[in-house]
Amino acid sequence: MQQLELVFGFLYDSHSLQKKIAKQIKEFCIKLELAFTYENSK
């Protein structure tokens, strides 16, 4: 469950997301990409 929160947590609260800076959002998106990447299939 913590893994889900780590990857998708930023999507749960759009008001919180609006307050984040671009660098933080990019870090969240990278984690999300890694969660959906299988081995070398980018």
URDA-V439964 format. One record per residue. N is the residue number from 1. RES is the residue in one small letter. SS is DSSP state (~ for helix, > for strand, _ for the rest). D_CENTER is the distance of its C-alpha to the mean C-alpha in whole Angstrom. Layout:
{{N | RES | SS | D_CENTER} {N | RES | SS | D_CENTER}}
This chain:
{{1 | m | _ | 15} {2 | q | ~ | 13} {3 | q | ~ | 11} {4 | l | ~ | 10} {5 | e | ~ | 9} {6 | l | ~ | 7} {7 | v | ~ | 5} {8 | f | ~ | 5} {9 | g | ~ | 7} {10 | f | ~ | 6} {11 | l | ~ | 7} {12 | y | ~ | 10} {13 | d | _ | 12} {14 | s | ~ | 13} {15 | h | ~ | 15} {16 | s | ~ | 13} {17 | l | ~ | 11} {18 | q | ~ | 14} {19 | k | ~ | 15} {20 | k | _ | 12} {21 | i | _ | 13} {22 | a | ~ | 12} {23 | k | ~ | 12} {24 | q | ~ | 9} {25 | i | ~ | 7} {26 | k | ~ | 8} {27 | e | ~ | 7} {28 | f | ~ | 3} {29 | c | ~ | 4} {30 | i | ~ | 6} {31 | k | ~ | 5} {32 | l | ~ | 4} {33 | e | ~ | 8} {34 | l | ~ | 9} {35 | a | ~ | 9} {36 | f | ~ | 11} {37 | t | _ | 13} {38 | y | _ | 16} {39 | e | _ | 18} {40 | n | _ | 19} {41 | s | _ | 19} {42 | k | _ | 17}}
